[in-house]
Amino acid sequence: METINKIPSRIIEIETSIKLLEYLKRENVIDDGMYNFCINKLMNKLTLEKSKINDDYINNIDNYKILT
């Protein structure tokens, strides 16, 4: 039986924000200072979210709901 990798929605949202910042930097919408500041903040959040992951966290369905 295959195992399905579950990725919490908060991690997906943070990674999407990082991709958006990379696009804005590439298009010269934001400068290097703002890019680095935002990326550092997001990387800290990403590290924190990844450190929370354990069996209980993975099995809690509320961690996979994306707010729209």
TAHUHU-V252803 format. One record per residue. N is the residue number from 0. NEAR is the number of other ideal C-beta (glycine too) atoms within 10 Angstrom. Layout:
# TAHUHU-V252803
n:near
N:NEAR
N:NEAR
This chain:
# TAHUHU-V252803
n:near
0:3
1:4
2:5
3:5
4:6
5:12
6:12
7:20
8:14
9:18
10:16
11:12
12:16
13:21
14:13
15:11
16:16
17:15
18:10
19:11
20:18
21:12
22:11
23:14
24:17
25:10
26:8
27:7
28:11
29:16
30:10
31:8
32:8
33:13
34:16
35:13
36:12
37:17
38:15
39:10
40:12
41:16
42:12
43:11
44:15
45:17
46:10
47:11
48:17
49:12
50:8
51:12
52:14
53:8
54:7
55:9
56:13
57:13
58:9
59:10
60:7
61:8
62:18
63:13
64:9
65:10
66:6
67:3
